[in-house]
Amino acid sequence: MTQHPLSLPTLALATHTLPDPDTCWQALLRRDRAFNGRFWFSVRSTGVYCLPSCAARQPLRHNVDFHASPDGAEAAGFRACKRCKPRDWRADLGLSQPVARACALFDSTLADTPPSLAAVARKVGLSSGALSKRFVAELGVNPRDWLVARKRQRFRKALRGGETVADALYGAGYGSPSRVYESSDRTLGMTPATYAKGGAGAHIDYTTVDSDYGRVLVAATHKGIAAVFLGDSDRALEKSLHNDFPAAEIARNDRTLGPRVKSVLARLYGRKPTALDAADVPFDIVGTAFQWKVWKALTEIPAGQTRTYGEIARRIGEPKAARAVGRACATNQAAVVIPCHRAVGASGALTGYRWGVARKERLLAEERRRSNT
């Protein structure tokens, strides 16, 4: 099984694919907080850009554009909304004030010696144990793992920004170069020098095929499947792939990926059960240990049935982590193979789905139909 490096859950959504316009618009209409950080929207009539959950008066559809980042919205000439403060979206992910403040305290001293858990807990008015429990419930990781992930994220960002390996290493808080090189496969998926060159040498093949649910894109490295996207056009799917993997060498390869496409389609049409360790579907997808627990639990939900985020949280032994389960579902890059369409909100209602709520509803309906025949 591929090693899956730990990434920072609260930052991961900002680097994932911009959902299709219809999904974005429906999320905007619902003011869906689950999509904060997955896209930002701008309004041409006001010159402002916002978070999906913004409580301001809803705009007309023809005035709205969608952006993958605040920088993208500002580059297009829009200014940040003063009401929802879209550049501060991390604070709007449903984090409680103590956890948000604790993250800020850890983050402000990361390049130096970080404060102890006990010291941070005292400053936010909690015991060390209570703060740890809140981290797990709201972020899916304990404070120690959050710090490790944050350090790695800073290191990668510094390398991509052009800093030398040495400057990036010490600036991120690593005390020894050997620590980074020893764990480079887990930290970067490649050596620091290769990563600093924009991922030179990383290669992803992809192909697209038609299905009853629209177009399907399957992408893979030599290690395994890296992405399965659903959409309405090859052009949009290919753009999403390049957005998700901007530093990789990406090439279309219809012939080589044939067997993996067949396996994905078999799961799409219910001919094979989903399983993360299936021999014919090896993975090369980055996720935290918590995300992989959630994704594995999703594959254990019978076809056509659903489970709430809270039920999944209890299933994996983290009963207070329902919100973190929801974020893990939102970051799944392998549609259908990891069936996040079987996860629903607390009321049982269908919630936001990266590939469109209408497609989620159809997938479930078809699974139920097959289960009853």
Protein Blocks (a to p, Z undefined) as FASTA:
>chain_A
ZZdddddfklmmmmmccddfklmmmmmmnopaklgojaccddfknopacdfklcbdcddf
klpccdfbfklmmmnopacdfklommlmmmmnopafklmmmmmmmmmmmmmccddfklmm
mmnopafklmmmmmmmmnopafklmmmmmmmmmmmmmmmnopafklmmmmnopabfklmm
mmmmmmnopafklmmnoopaiacdddddddfebcadddddfkbcfbdcddfbfklmmmmm
mmmmmmbccdddfklmmmmmmmmmmmmnopaccdfkbfklccdddddfklmmmmmmmmmp
cghiacdfklmmmmnopaklmmmmmmmmmmpcbghjlccklpccfkopacddfkojklmm
mmmmmmmmmmmZZ
